[in-house]
Amino acid sequence: MSHPEPPEPFRLAYAPGATPGKWASVWRERLPDVPLELVQVEASAVARALEAGEADAAIARLPVDKEVFSAIPLYEEASVVCFSRDHLLAALADEETLSSADIAEDPVWVPADDVLFAAHPVPGVVPADPEGNPLDPVPTTADAVATVAANVGVAVLPLSLARLHRRKDVTYRLLEDGPTAPVGLVWPTDRTTDLVEELIGIVRGRTVNSSRGRGGPSTRSAQEGASGGGSAGKAARTGVKKPAKGASSGAAGRAGERRGGAKAGGRGGVQRGKGARPVPKGKKKGKGK
């Protein structure tokens, strides 16, 4: 007697720093017959992995090519300044924040895999050799953290990457006027399958009864919302992050927002635990608490 072939796994890629654990747990509860395979992919390689069919969807850094991919913004991640514990800035209390002016005279190491400064000016000065010649960027974020550990400058990273590459000899503080790193659910538009719809429902916090995936109601409205980036339903939070839509504008708004997060979570407002926590529906957007 022949046995049925096991179902193909649904492959969810995620960029370094992203934490898909909570959504993966919901998937496994809701779809126990469909294996979920989590695949970590470098941020710069996510689009290539999706186009090649190596992943069905991804928790990825935004923006993406809207001609090829659909995306649902999930959250915007705050940036932090990483520096040696021997640096003068290490004298600041954990809950204190920095501005770009505070590191204006520091060499700022920007790794080749940077996800913050493609469209933003880099604060500080360009690292240079003793003759004043600019140095090449270090290859990776891990290299940048290792470099600042020697107290030869600072690095500005998304909070999750600072935590991912933490070292005993390096610490960090929130950069109140720094760029944010948006994160979203991304998938090829021409492969919006029922299983992708299931994942959309999970990240948006839909219940099983309101699922628009297999056997659920029409998926048209979900696709329309995804293709435009639109309203993400609920914004997820990991560490100190802002909702992807409706966030307050201006440095003053961001500063107050992140200070509030820092006080609530200790050291930079780090939210402990796995995955991301949805913002309650009644919470006003643009607030850090």
ABEGO torsion letter per residue (X at the ends): XBBBBBBBBBBBBBBBGBBAAAAAAAAAAABAABBBBBBBBBAAAAAAAAAAGABABBBBBOBBBAAABBBBBABBBBBBBBBBAABAAAABBAABBBBAAAAAABBBBBBAABAAAAABBBBEBBBBBAAGBBBBBBABAAAAAAAAAAGAEBBBBBAAAAAAABBAABBBBBBAABBBBBBBBBBBAAABBAAAAAAAAAAAGBBAAABABBGBBBAAAAAAAAAAGEBAGBBBBBEBBBBABGBBBEAAAAAAAAAAAAAAAEBGGBBBEBEBBBBBAABBBGBAX
